Amino acid sequence: MTRNNIDLSIIIINWNTKQLLLNCITSIYSTVHHLSYEIFVVDNGSADGSLEAVSERYPRVKLIASKINLGFAKANNLAIRKMSGKYAVLLNSDTILKQASLEQAFDFLEHHPRVGMCGLQLLNEDGSKQNSTGNFPTLLTEFASKKLIHVFFPEKYSQVFTQKKKDVSGFVPVDFIVGACMMARKAAINEVGMLDEDYFFLYEEVDWCFRMKKSGWLVCYLPEVEIYHLGGQSMKNINLRARVESWRSRYLFFEKSCELSIPARYGLLFLGVLQNAYQFLLYILLNVVTLFAFKRLRKRLVMFAYLLFWHVRGRPISMGIPR
């Protein structure tokens, strides 16, 4: 870690999202006026000319090129190791900053020294709000059928799965913030460590926030500070593979956070197989009853068939997002 020379080190991971990436960088230059900053773009082996486009249009951006897809955590860590800022800002390439959003987040962290990390309110393109925070996963939330709980235990479902929409102001301590935009204090990173590179895709921010809180740092959400998030654009064409990575990271999070023994890990795997088998059989029944007339039901059947096959095959990496 180098000495803090500037305010922000803004890190963007890119994988074949050239135009979104250019729009994101443009929004940084257009909205951050009163802070010193550097921009890193870490490219995960894109084949769409992303690096050349950034180099031509924004020569001051620091480019880190990988020939392969390193995943979110490892790619971010490449830039974190080189950063000179007091705070690291992890931005998705499909985000667009609003005026002074990063400056407001910076001011908040400057006035709250025990906050290790903060996140902003994510907005859809039409200005509607996205879920920007979450509670740490539990066996109930991750390995139980939400539909069955909703039918047989509606009060429990409401307590565990339904996020109450409240108009809040100021800041809110939370379990974790969604990783589309995270501002992390360098001092906290030095103490807690960087992102865990065992995660390839998803749950990295959950694990990072978990370790932050375990070490005594606060994680906060700023509901009045907003940023547009177009949402998973690079994943649209590989949804099944992304689902596989979600399950892989889900197992990993519980193994690490709960420090599971080997027998407990097999028990967790059994729960996962059971849940996917149940969902697979349910959607076979629903499709047969509806004569396969509904596209949404057909897609769900294909998804659970793919996930079940992945489990049966021993969870091979080849069925996930290409490395």
Phi, psi and omega in degrees: 000131180269169180293148181289106180258333184227175184283306189233140167247108185265123187242124179238126176264132183235140172214094177059042176231054189308305185292321176298318179299314179298319178296321179297313180296319177303319181293330177294309181296334184274342188240342181257108188243338190241014178232150172273142183203161171233152180240127172252135167244119176255117184260126183267055175073039180293152178239020185249014179078020182301310184297317181296321181294318179293316181300322181286317186273326184228076185296342181279345178292136180272117185260135173235115186253132173244142179281346180231167177280110183276347187088172186290312186293307183297322180294316178298320182296329176303318180281323179301323179295335183259354189292151177241000185277160175288331179229144172262133176247113178265115183243136168288152180291343180261033175249152176229123182283147170263164183306128172066012182298313179291328178293322177293318178296320177300313180299321179299311181294327177297329183263000180225081189293345179267001176272119182275336186201145175223156178231160185253172175281119179275138181240144169288170183300330180273004178093353177287156188274141171260157170296126186244356181220175176196167173267152179301141181298149173231169178299326180292314184287333187257337187234009176251154177283115181296327181295316180293319179296321180297322182285313189264336180225067186299324180293318178297320178301315181297321181292320189268318191256339184268119177272120181285130181275115179233143173275111182239159179231168180079237179219158184228119172295134183224171175288302178216160177246148180293138191283006179296331176208113181226132173248117186243136178289131182297324178298323178290321178298318179301324183278315188273328185107166181282187176299144181283116185283358173291337176274130178264318182204125180079150180072358179298315182290328177296312179298318181296314179296322178300315180290325176300310182293323179297330180271002176099001178274147175273147172243125187233153178244133181252093187292339183268354179254119193243154177210142178280137177227113185284339165087094168061035184296324182285350183260355189301323185270359181227045185300317181297317179294324177294323177298320177300314180296325177299316178292321179299315180290328177299311177301316183297319181299314180292323178300319183279310187290327180263356181050055187290143173285169179300313177300322180293327177294321177292325176295321177295318178297321178298319178299319180296316178297318180299316181296315181292324177295317178299315181295322178299312180294322179299316183282337169298312181298314182297321179290322178295316181298323181264010180057035177056035185275342187250124183299320182298318179292322178296318180295321179294322177297315179298319181298312182288331173296317180296315181294320179293319178297322177299317178296314182299324180283357180094022176058056182290145178297329184297339180271357178264198180293135182304133176273000000 
